[in-house]
Amino acid sequence: MPIEIERKFLVTNDGWRAEAHEVVPMAQGYINDQAAMDGGAQRASVRVRIAGDKAFLNLKSREAGHTRQEFDYPIPVEDARALLALCVGGLVDKRRHYVNHAGHLWEVDEFLGDNAGLVVAEIELDAADERFEHPSWLGAEVTDDARYYNLALASHPFTTW
């Protein structure tokens, strides 16, 4: 069973930009919404994502903290476009910047549209207690703050907070 161990942080400045080695535009939506998860009607988010010229269907379990089950499947881009039209809530548009720092790969998401102004950095770890160097541009950890989950941002965009 695939397990994701991920931590999420706010970004405090643009220092990461000089270290970014790749950027991928992304559009994603959710077949279910935050209310279905919060109410217990569903125990996993179902996401459709177009990332550059590739597309994926993703299921992620709803568990508090930094460790979740995650299943990610490539699908045809045409299918992803059709599925995005079926999504509830808004679409999440962002640019993902890949940044290598001190032996780890960081994914810095620069949100657009209704979530413009929000920039977060995520790191995937091999173990929950794995140590890593905090880059100078890293701010407060928001791993456990559900407002920063992309599923929540689709229903309650950052610009409406």
Buried (B, 14 or more C-beta within 10 A) or exposed (E): EEEBBBBBBBBBEEEBEEBBEEEBEBBBBBBBBBEBBEEEEBEBBBBBBBBEEEBBBBBBBBEEEBBBBBBEEEBEBEEBEEBBEEBBBBBBBBBBBBBEBEEBEBBBBBBBBBBBEBBBBBBBBEEEEEEBEEBEBBBEEBBEEBEBBBBBBBBBBBEEE
